[in-house]
Amino acid sequence: MTADLIVLIHFAFILFVIFGGILVMKWRKCIWLHLPAVVWGVLLELFGGFCPLTTLENVLRHHSDSEPYSSGFIEHYIIPLIYPTGLTREIQIILGITVIIINLLIYTLIFKKRTNQAKKDD
């Protein structure tokens, strides 16, 4: 089903937002994809809203006579597995801040590695 493919893409995007900096360590040009993805993901968490992939999945489910859902992807698929009840705006904000912290740590490692490499090359 096409909607299920969108779910997989959506989940992969979320993982890329959180951990994509690790790919940047290996392939530096990924930074141009990763940084905008992080900004998008963090803004959605901090300010609320729905990702267009959620809307696309709902439309595809509607056209295939599957049941669409009214909440966002995270609330529908991920949160029930990790946090079955009680998702609040405060928790979403904490998740957004956590994404920022994870990526700051990864990019700090990248910067230090690059700085150390530059010192060795001199």
Steps between C-alpha positions, in 0.01 A plus 500: 500500500632844407400653834716245680794598282443861603506387866837335444635809326364715781665284764828503308479880483451522876804277555696717255401815693617348827809306391586634154801680639667160522469476122656845473806361681547255214362701207550872557266605219206351694514812715304686230213254539531443872501855635174601327343171614602573860361851482171368359470224762586725792259773388217246472570372851548839661209679333267212420352418165481212258754379252376490139580129496224450759252675273618301198462174689148593611400581142642171375324306775174677418526409131577139586206479744739467795435693815683836509608642832463851629818531706857536383727215399693499824186494714344224289791261447797579721353646818264204565807276500717720717254720695159335483319787670569849623675676212488868580633814336769502767615152399502604133715799591734272695522270197585798279768616742635144520538493121692827519730366773568172318588686182713757680700217656546326165598821321741588783671164442512569126649846558761368746594217265536742211703745712731222621545375143584852382762533778657167397512610137688820590 
